[in-house]
Amino acid sequence: MCYYVEEGDPKGEPLLLVHGFPDIWYGWRYQIGYLAKLGYRVIAIDCLGYGQSDSPQDLQLYGMKSLCKQIVCILDELQIPKVTVRVCTPCNPPAPEYRSLEDIVKMVPEFEYQLNLAHPDTAAKMDKEDIKYIADQFVHSTFRGPLNYYKTTKINFDDERGLDELNVMLEDCLEDLLVKRRKTVVKSNL
């Protein structure tokens, strides 16, 4: 089960906010209030393994296709047929051939930090950091769940095999869900 918070007009245009690592829904707190005041129905989730969401052991559940299905379940529960999604992490089109995380880092050196995040000992080291609110949220799952996303390059590749474009993957993952892209800049007090 994925945890989420909801604020704003229940009849307003729905906006779904999805965090990245090592954040939780709380990272959107300033944007949530601002957007709700503009009349939107704002939903911010804790992705699987983060904060108050479940943190299963099965690595397969942390793949992008599974994450998309979890989001669809939330939207179905809230009876939201159409939503605008804002994701804080860039998305890449499906790769024509499998690339290990090490190969990806060679192509994009800025992602070198992900090698450390995928290392089996990283969760134990990160649990010792003193980050008040966020650390309290990770007591439930430690960092094992969030770090699992960095171990799914092969799972995601297998799920995306044969797909020609990102739009095809999104249609498959989100089924009948219509996703609109909107570039909105929201200033925060962070």
Phi, psi and omega in degrees: 000133177262132178278148175211159171242152182223136179213152176110189183288119179301339179260000180285167177298126182283138175236130179251124180252124183241126183274173173241200182269141354261039187277175174221182181308328185302333179296342179265004191307321180287321179292324182302307181298317181298311182292323177297320179295337177278358177101002180280156169264107188257128177237125176237129186255157161263112179301158179310132179090352182252151170047239185266004176281162176299157180227071183291160179283329187296111182299328180304329182288350181261003177289160182298321180298317178295318178300317178299318179295322178296320179294318178300319179299318178298313181295323175296316179301321180275000181057048179251108183278341186212139185210152170263129184250136174238117181246134184274357182245135181296152180243138179249150177293160179303140180277143179290337177218155182295135174234126177290165177300324178299319178293321178298318180296326177297323180281325182231085185302337179297343180269011181303327178304333182292333176297319177294320181294329181278347181294137184302332183273353186297320182302316182296321180292318184287333181299340184275349181291145183259085178240100194316278187296312183296319178299321178299323179291329182276358174300323181300315188238359193053202179261005181302311181301305179300322180290338179299330179299330181279356180254012187251018182301320179288319178300313180296319178300312180298320179295328185266352183307130177091354179271135185272327185221157178301322181299325178294316179298316180296319178298318179294316183289319187260003178052242185270007183287127178270125181245122176259142175257134180220131176268109182233127176258123179240121177281139178236170178264019182297000000 
